[in-house]
Amino acid sequence: MMDHAALSALARISEPEFQAAPFGGIIVDRTGKIEQYNAYESQLAQLAPERVIGKDFFHTVAPCTAVKAFEGRFYEFLELDDVVSESFAYFFPFAHEDANVIVSFVKRAGSESVLIVVERVDEAAAAPLQDCYSPILPPE
């Protein structure tokens, strides 16, 4: 799982860095519409970016996230003006395989968009994994 400094740095990630990132990345607007989808996430979810760009992440692309523990949390996160990032454990029941992940929401600097980071958790670490809510406050 990324630490606070790493997540804070993602608020300013460039397009080439986003595409080459070693984690799943989805950039959505405040309504959940997908603006960008990186190569790692495409491989993880087995969905080509051209199939998902412009679609609703929560209800069309990943309907398993249309629950309070994910979508509800996303909208609550948007209301927190003083929080830049939040992370939590989640279970993705992909069609091709199930995956335990750490999800982070990161508000993008100078934008209304949010970066959703998806990091795989290996099976040895998944068993004791608990919800790890960890908001990151902006620098003062």
N, C-alpha and C positions, 0 to 999 in steps of 0.2 A: 504494500500500500504506500502511496506517495505521502511524503511528509508535508507539513504546512507550507514550507518554503517552495517546494516543487509545485504544489497546487497553486500558490499565489502567482508564480511565474507563468503558469498556463493562461492567466488572464490576458497576457500579451503575446501569445504564441502566434507566429507567422504562418502563412498558408503552407510554405514548403515544410516547416517544422511539424505542422499539424498532419500533413499527408505522410510524413516519414516516421511519425511517433510510434513508439513500441507499446502502445495501448490503444484500445478502441476509443474512437472519438466521434461524437455526433454533435454538431452545432445546431441548436434549435432557436427559433424566436420565442417570444413570451407566450405564444399560444401552443407551442409544441411542434410547429411546422419545421421540418428538417431543411436547413440551409446548406450544410456541408456534412460529409460522411467520409471518414478517412479509410485508407487501405486496410489497416489492421482490423477495424470494425467490420469492414466488408468481408474479410476472411473469417472473422469470428462468427458473424451472423449468417454467413454465406448468402449475402445480398449485395448485388452490384449497386454502386452509388446512383447510377442513372435510374434504377428502379425505385429509389427512396427519396431522392431530392424533391422537395416541394410537397411531400406527403406528411400527414399527421403521425408523429412518432408514436404517441400513446395509443391511438385507436386503429391505425391502419398498419403500421410497420411492426410494432411490438405490442400487440394487445395485452400481453401478459403484464405490461407495466401500467395498465389502466386501472390501478388499484390505489388506495390511500397510501400504502407503504412506498409507492414510487411516484405516480402522477400527483397524488395529493401532497406529498412531501415537496415535489417540484414547485407547485403553486404557493405553498407556505414559504419556501425558500425565496421566491421572488419578492415576497412582501417584506423580507428582512433587509432593510436598507443598509444596515451596518455589518452585514455578513457577506463575505466574498465567495466562500466555498463551504461545502458540506459533503461529508462522506458517510456511506452506510453499506452494510452487507446486503446482497440480494441474490436470489436464485433465479436464473433464466432457464426456462424449459424450452430450449431451441428445438426445432423439428428434427435436426440432425444429431443433437446431443445436449444433455443438460450441462449447465455451468454455474458454479458458485463464483460470484464476482464481488468486487468492491466497486461501487458506483460513487462518483463524485460529481457534484454540480459546481461549476465555476462560472461566475459572472464575468463576461468579457469586458475588458477595459474599453471605454469609449463606444460602447455598443449596448443595445438592448438584448443581445443574444446571450445564450448560456451554452457553455461547453459541457456536454455530458461525457465523462471519462468512464470507461469500463475496463477494469483490470481483472484478469483471471486470477483465481485463488486456487493453488494446488490442493488436491484432495486431503493431504495430511494437515494442511492448515485450515481447511473448511470445517472440520468437525467441531473444534472449539471456538469457531468464529462467532462473535456476537456483534450486534449492531454497534457501530463505532461512530456515532454522531460526533462530529468535531468541526464546529463552525470556525472559520478563519475570519477574524475581524480585519478590516482594512488598516494599513499603517496610519498612524496619527501624524 
